[in-house]
Amino acid sequence: MFNSVIDAIGNTPLIRLRRASEETGCEILGKAEFMNPGQSVKDRAGLFIIRDAEKRGLLRPGGVIVEGTAGNTGIGLTVVAKALGYRTVIVIPDTQSQEKKDALRLLGAELIEVPAVPYKNPNNYVKVSGRLAEQLAKTEPAGAIWANQFDNVANRDGHIVTTAQEIWDQTGGKVHGFVSAVGTGGTLAGVAAGLKGKSKDVKIAIADPLGAALFSFYTDGVLKSEGSSITEGIGQGRITANLEGFTPEFAYQVPDEEALPIIFDLVQEEGLCLGGSTGINIAGAIRLAKDLGPGHTIVTILCDYGTRYQSKLFNPDFLRTKNLPIPQWMDRTPEIDV
Ligand code: PMP
């Protein structure tokens, strides 16, 4: 029995991805982070950031947690905050899926939508959330903190202590590679540090979507980006504090055209309905498997659940506007008459 929803965060299963494993001759395993109570990998960051603020004496009962987020961190923070008696004020770029915004409102977050502008713009959602936290810290009776997931390394620590340890235990130490995309970098840098702490031989790879700058950084040393991706929650343009000191052995740039068919096949053939960043991750795992050769065990992250993107990733009209591949099954009306 769990004392509260908080105890249900983490200890997610590893699920063997059949097709990816068969295609590569490796064991490709997905850490089922969509099974967290907030349905994403970001519940762990939410929990560790809040616990860290409590330890530092920054949060008092009724206090406010402010964050700029593509959605999932806001959901994770809000689930934990509600269970512990805090409020959340969430700043989200208006380009993020309606489903994530609806979930945030439903869970009781106070939601502020802002236009999506680049990080260097002072009106970027991350910077708006930082300023708002500063203001609320002065006016809220129980105070306010800025979760600051990008540069708050409590995020990365959560993955060192929990995700990496779980992967090590669940594979019995038989893990040869780990790969993931980056939003804040907490997952990739945290799991990498945790696994390297167990064995220096574990190979680490970053899978970067188009429009992100890390692939070029880790291959050429320059932060440069081109193109775009419909995936949400990933695609970083700078070295966040969570990424400091981190270097992957392999770097892959994965276009949506490679990632989305993987996501669509998983729905039809493996009963797994997952978000776009998971497609980038699995495409990265397949590339790492090919680089390492058959017989290796590679772990990646199944970041969040697909229903969060029903109006975009799983909507043929939306895919058509982006000139992206549409699987036949998605674009057809049922043939069974009743
Ligand atoms: N996938 C999704 C759907 C996300 O929301 C996030 C977090 N923004 C990530 C992947 C990346 O996780 P991290 O922030 O730990 O790099």
Residues whose N, C-alpha, C, O or C-beta is under 5 A from the ligand:
A	BS01	PMP	N72 A181 V182 G183 T184 G185 G186 T187 L188 E232 G233 I234 G275 S277 C303 D304
